Amino acid sequence: MESSEKNYHKRVLEENSERMREYRRQKKLHVQDLERQVSELRMQVAAQSLLALAPTMTSMSSSMTGTTSTVRQRAINGLCEADGTCRRKLTWHRKLCEISDESLQTWRKFLQRNQSKGGCIQKPCGRKQIPFQLSDLPTKLRAQLDYLVRFFRLAYPDHDVSCFTLLYSEENCTLQLPHYDYKLTKRERNFLAKPENEHSFSVLLSLDDNANLPMWEDESNLDDFVVLTLNQGDALVFRDDVLHAGGIYAAGHFARIHFYLESKRIKHLREYVHRLCLSPADLQRLHNLVADYIEQQG
């Protein structure tokens, strides 16, 4: 009798435990469903904001071609991709911005006027940069970048847009040292493993075809890499923990625009990137590997 009573109590405890597990599971599913609904609502609000924004910005900048409807759709498609994939390491917005010949020529004139403000990145690789503020730009270029700033503020509302730089490469530009744009301590890396929305990002916008960006998944294996090729108007958003390097340009390249999307926790240190330590011989070997890859893809 005593044994039967013990079995009964054990069975009751097991059933209660199972009910509690099921309750917790249902509660978790309910919370996830609520989060999904909030995310969808947020994206709808942002998309509606961008619908109102796109025709205004199109009329402001003659360098953005195409009908209002196509600009709207492209902007919304890009926003949805960005909003839905902020946790990815990479988000590639193809033809986010139309760059006209007139616009490209205006960028060249801007370079000529401000060349004295620039500097070389990693001598003697032939890669140069000119930092600028939006207020420094001619009206047409400022309108174009203002559109992009508003776009990314909608897509990444918890991030600050900062540190605009015009990048260009001379002939025979060699591979840049692989680096991270942000300095992440071990503590920050451990923290970011969970709340991924705290990550910061970098953005690279190509003003012309064939901008290339080598990237690595593992800094301990530099032989394993991929080279992404951006065409005119493409924008690539990549996370703070992406190891990358400025590409190789035998014939030079004009130009790319680089800026940051900084979270509240991870900030970019001004005029700083976290470079890997490679000997000249190792960097030359890596340059040859990347050059062969680009040639094969060509």
N, C-alpha and C positions, 0 to 999 in steps of 0.2 A: 504493500500500500504506500509506504514511504517512498519507495523507488518510483512508483507511478506518479506520485505527486511532484517529485523532483523533475521528472521528464516533462510533466505538464508545464511547470514553471519555466523550464528551459525552452520549451517550444513557444511559450508566450513571449519570452524575452527575445527570441530569434525573430518572431513575427513583428514585434514592436521595432526591433532594430531594422528590419527590412522596410517597414513602413517609413521609418525615419530617413533611411537612405533614399527611398523613392521620393519622399517629400523634398529632400535637399536637391535631388536631381531635377525635379520639376521646377523648383525655385530657381535653380541655375539656368534652366532653359528659358524660364520666363524673363529673367534679367537679361539674358542674351537677346531675346526677342525685343525687349524694350530698347536696348542699346542699338539694335539694328534699325528700329523705327525712328529713333532720334537721329541716327546717322543719315537715313534717307530724307528725313525732314530738313536736316541741315543742308544737305546737298541740293534739295529743291529750292530752298531759300537762296542759296548761293548762286544757283543756276539762273534764277529769276533776276538776281542782281546783275549778273553778267549779261543777260539778255538786254537789260536797259543800258548797260555800259557799252556793249560792242558797237552799236550804230553811232554813238557819240564819239567814240575814239576813232572810228573809221573816217568820219567826216573831218576829224582834226588832222589826220595824217594821210597825205597823198601817197606815202610809201606803202600803205596797206591796201592792196588791190583786192578786187573781187566784190561780189554783191554783198549787201548787208546780211542776207540770209545765210550765205556760205560762211561769212566771218562769224556770225552767231553760232552756227552749228559746230564749226571747228573749235571755237572757244569753249563751248559747252562740253563737247567730247573730251577736250583736253582737261577741263575741270573735273569731269566725272572720273577720268582716269587718275588724276592726281589725288582727288579726295578719297578714292577707293583704294589707292595703293601707297599711301603715305608711309606704310610700314615696310615697303619694299626698299631694297638698296638702290634700285634704279627706276626712274620713270622717264620714258622717252616720249616727248611731245613732237611729233613730226609736223613740219610746216605750221608751227604755232604762230609764226609771224611772217608776213610777206615782205621781202626785202627787194625794192626796186633798184635799177641801175643808178637812178638819181640819188637814192638813199645811200647806196654804197659809195658813190662819189663824194657825198657830203661827209661821210665817215672818214674818207681819205683826207679831205680838207681839214677836218677836225684834228686828225693825227698830225698833219704838217704844222698846224698852229700851236700844238701842245707837245711837240716832240721833246722839248727841253724838260718837261715835267716827268718824263718817263725814265725807265731804267731797264737794265738787262736782267733777265732771270737766269741765274746759274751760268755765269760766263764759262766758256765762250760758245754756248749752245745756239746763239742766234735768235733767242726768243725774248721779246720785249713787251713791256706793259706800261700803260698810262692809266693811273687811277683818276677817276673823275666823279663829280657830283652831277645830278640831273640838271641842276641850275647852270652848269657849265655848257650845256649842249645847245645847239641851234634849235629853233622852235619845232621843226619837223621831227628831228631825232628825239627831242624831249617828249613829244606827243607819243611817239612809237614806244619808247621805254616806259612812259607813264602807263600806257595800256598794259604792258607786261607786269609792272609793279602791282597794279590793281588786280590783275589776273591771279598772281601768286598770293596776294593777300587774301583773296577769296578762297583759293585752293588750300592755303596753309594759314588759317586765321590766327593760330597761336604762335606764329613766327614773325620775326622782323626781317625786312629786306634791307640789306646793307652792303657796303663796300663794292661799288661798281668799278670794274677794270676793263680797259680795252687791251686785248692781247693780239699780237701779230708776230709772224715768224719770217725771218729773212731766208734767202736761199741757203741750202745746205744746213738747215736747222736740225740739230741732233736731239736725241732723246733726253728728256728731263729726268732727273733723279726721281724714282718712285717715292711718293709721299702721301700723307694724309693732310687734308686742309685744316683739320682741327686737332688739337692736342688733347687726347683722352687719357686720363690717368687710369690705372687699374681699377680704382674704386668706381670711376665713372663708367667704365666698360661693364663692370658687374651690375651697376645700377641700370644701365640702358638695356641689359638683357631682358628686363621685364617690362617697364613702361616705355614701349617703343615710340610713343608719340612725343617723347622728350628729345628724340634725335634732332640734330640740326642737319642742314643740307647745303650743297653747293649747286649752282646752276651755270651751265655753259650754253650760250646761244651762239650759233654759227651764222656769220654774216655772208658766207660764201660756201660753195660746195667743198666736200672732201676735207673737212676738219676731222682729224683722227685723235682718239683718246684711248691709249692702252690702259687696261685695268687688270688687277690681280685679286684673286680670292684669298690667297694665303701668302703672306710675306716671307715665309720660310721656303717657298717653292716658286721662285721668280720665273722659272722656265714655263710655268703654266699660266697663260694670260690670254686675254681677248682684246682685240682692237675694235672699238666702235667708230663708225664713220658717220659724221653728221653732215647733212647737206644744208643748203641755204634756208634759213628760217627754222631749222630744227633746234629744239631746246632739250637738254638732258639734265635731269635733276638726280643727283646722287648723294647718298647718305654720308654722314661724318666718318664712318668706319670703312669707307671704300678706298683702297690703295690704288693710286692712279699716277699717271705722268703725262706731261705735255708731249704731243706726238712728234713724228719725224716729217719734215717738209723739205724735200730736195729742191723744189721749185719755189719755196716760200708759201705763205698763206696770209691773206688779209680778209677777214680778221675774226676774232671771237670776243664775245662779251661775257665776263665772268662776274658773278655776285653770289651772295650768301643768303640763306634763309635760316636765321638763328632762333633756336628755341630759348625759353627762359633759363634753362639750365646750362646748355652747352653754347658757349660764345667763342667766336673766332678771335684769336689773338692777332692784333693788327700787324701786318707785314711779317707774318710767321706761318710756315708750314712745317709739319713734322716729317723730315726727310729720313729715308733709310741711309745707313752708312755703307756705301759701296766704294771699292777701290776704282781708280780710273780704268783698270783692265776689266774689272767685272762689269762696269757700266758700258764699256765699249762692246763687250760680248753680248750684253742685253740689248744694246742698240742694234747690233747685227741681227739678232733673233727677231726683233720687232720689225726691222726693215724687210727681212725676208718674208715675214707674215703679211705685211702690207703689199708687197710685190705680188705674192701669190693670190691675195684677195682681189688685186687690181683689175 
